[in-house]
Amino acid sequence: MKKSTFSPEQISKILKEFDQGKSTEQISREHGVSKATFYKWRQRYGGLEASELKRLKELEEENSRIESSVSHNQI
């Protein structure tokens, strides 16, 4: 199955839709995201603005690259 990638702005918008009263079922259907993914986003990114979310994702990616680089250098 193809993995979809949502931008920080899209994730923020989807989370705001839930805060405005949309159900998880509606959000899942409209955006093609599983309920599990939605709840994971809500737990991880709830309350963050799009710019904060974008910076957080950038830091997570950078951290992953650094960890990968360090683990390759130790071998």
N, C-alpha and C positions, 0 to 999 in steps of 0.2 A: 504494500500500500504506500502511496506517495505521501511524504511528509510535507505538510504545509508550513510555511514560514510566515508568521504575522509580524508586522512591524510594531515597534513600541507604541506608535500612535494608534494603530488598529486595536491592540490589546487594551490600551487605556480607554478607547471609545467603547469597546465591548463591555468592560467592567463598569463604565458609567451607565450604560444601558440597563444593567442589572440594578444599579443603585436607584435608577429612575423608575423601577417597577416591572421591568420585563422579567419573565420567568426563564429559568435555565433551559427549559424545553424550547422556547421561542428563540433564544440566543443560539442554541445548538443547531436548530434548523436553518436559521437565517445566515449564519456565518460558517457553517460546516465544521464546527469545532465540537469535540466530544465533551460531555459533561465533566468527565475526569480532568481533562485539560483545562476547562473553565475553572473548576474548583482549585486546581493547582495554581493557575494564574492569580486567582483571587487571594489565595493564601500567601503567595510570594510577592505580588505586586499591589495588593489592595491598598488604596489610599495614595498611591503615587501619581503624580502628574506625568504626562507623556515625556517631557524632557528629563525628568528624574528616572523614569523607566528606561529611556534610551541610554542614559549614562550607566545605569546599573547593568544593562545587558552588555554594554561595551566593556565594563570592568570584568564581568563574568567571562567573556570571550578572551580578554587579555590574560586573565588568571589561568584559564584552561591552556592557552598557548605556552605560558611560562611553565606550568606544571609538566606539560608534555616535553618541553625542551629540557627541563631539569631531569626528568626520568630517562630521557634518551642519553643524556650526558653521563649518567651514573652507570650505565651498562658498559 
